[in-house]
Amino acid sequence: MTEHQHQKALIEWANLHVWGPLLVKITNEQKNGENFGVVKTLLSEGLRPGFPDLFLFLPKHHYHGLALELKAPKKKPSENQLYYLKILGGHGYKTCVSDDLDYSMSTIKEYIGCSRVK
């Protein structure tokens, strides 16, 4: 499963639940071949290369929200990604790196505290 397929399937699953609209894609990367002017504009507007892919805007337990960095199988997070995960973790957000759809879903279920989520 590619990272795109993983992300798409996770969003489709989340949308089946009342909290689904709170799981949001964060545009955080510049694609190869993008127009330099577009990238420069996005950077000036707050584009943060390395920021986690998805964010669940739902405070639970002692966390402010859940940041998920999704990877293709066997792919490791970049230095920028590790940097943002560390910062977010230090500021009261739960963070997760996942290269597996089932693991991503179980992480969200555990975070929400609802074992009945299908």
C-alpha positions in Angstrom: 0.0 0.0 0.0 1.4 3.4 -1.0 1.4 6.3 1.4 -1.4 7.9 -0.7 -3.5 4.8 -0.5 -2.9 4.5 3.2 -3.9 8.1 3.8 -7.0 7.8 1.6 -8.2 4.6 3.2 -7.7 6.1 6.7 -9.7 9.2 5.8 -12.5 7.1 4.2 -12.6 5.0 7.4 -12.6 8.1 9.7 -15.5 9.6 7.7 -17.7 6.8 8.8 -17.5 8.1 12.4 -18.8 11.3 14.0 -15.3 12.5 14.7 -14.2 11.8 11.1 -14.4 15.5 10.0 -11.8 16.3 12.7 -9.2 14.2 11.0 -7.6 16.6 8.6 -4.9 16.4 5.9 -2.1 18.9 6.5 -0.5 20.2 3.3 3.1 20.2 4.4 5.3 19.3 1.6 6.6 20.6 -1.7 6.3 18.3 -4.6 9.2 17.9 -7.0 8.6 20.0 -10.1 6.4 22.5 -8.4 6.7 26.1 -9.6 9.3 27.9 -7.4 7.0 30.9 -7.1 4.2 28.7 -5.8 6.5 27.0 -3.2 7.8 30.4 -2.1 4.2 31.7 -1.6 3.2 28.6 0.3 6.3 28.9 2.5 5.5 32.5 3.3 1.9 31.4 4.2 3.2 28.8 6.7 4.0 25.7 4.7 6.1 23.5 7.1 7.9 20.7 5.2 8.0 17.8 7.6 4.8 18.6 9.6 2.8 15.4 10.1 0.4 14.3 7.3 -2.8 14.1 9.3 -4.1 15.8 12.4 -7.0 14.7 14.6 -8.3 17.9 16.2 -9.9 16.1 19.1 -8.5 16.6 22.6 -8.5 13.4 24.6 -7.2 12.4 28.0 -4.2 14.7 28.6 -3.5 15.3 24.9 -4.5 18.3 22.8 -4.8 16.3 19.6 -3.2 13.5 17.6 -0.6 14.0 14.8 -0.1 11.1 12.4 2.9 10.8 10.1 2.1 8.1 7.5 4.8 6.3 5.6 5.0 3.8 2.8 6.1 0.3 4.1 9.7 0.2 5.3 10.1 4.0 4.8 11.5 6.0 7.7 10.6 9.6 8.7 12.8 12.4 7.6 14.8 14.6 9.9 12.2 17.4 9.5 9.4 15.0 10.3 11.2 13.7 13.4 11.7 17.4 14.4 8.0 18.2 14.3 6.9 15.0 16.0 9.3 15.8 18.8 8.1 19.4 19.2 4.4 18.3 19.1 5.0 15.6 21.6 6.7 18.0 23.9 3.7 20.4 23.7 1.0 17.9 24.7 0.1 16.3 21.4 0.1 12.5 20.9 2.2 11.6 17.8 2.3 8.4 15.7 4.4 7.2 12.8 2.7 4.4 10.9 3.4 2.5 7.7 0.4 0.2 8.2 -3.3 1.0 7.9 -4.4 -1.4 10.7 -1.9 0.2 13.1 -3.1 3.7 12.2 -6.7 2.7 12.8 -5.9 1.0 16.1 -3.8 4.1 17.2 -6.8 6.3 16.6 -9.2 3.9 18.4 -6.9 3.8 21.4 -6.5 7.5 21.4 -10.2 8.1 21.3 -10.7 5.5 24.0 -13.4 3.6 22.1 -12.8 -0.1 21.4 -16.2 -0.2 19.8 -15.1 1.8 16.8 -15.1 -0.5 13.8 
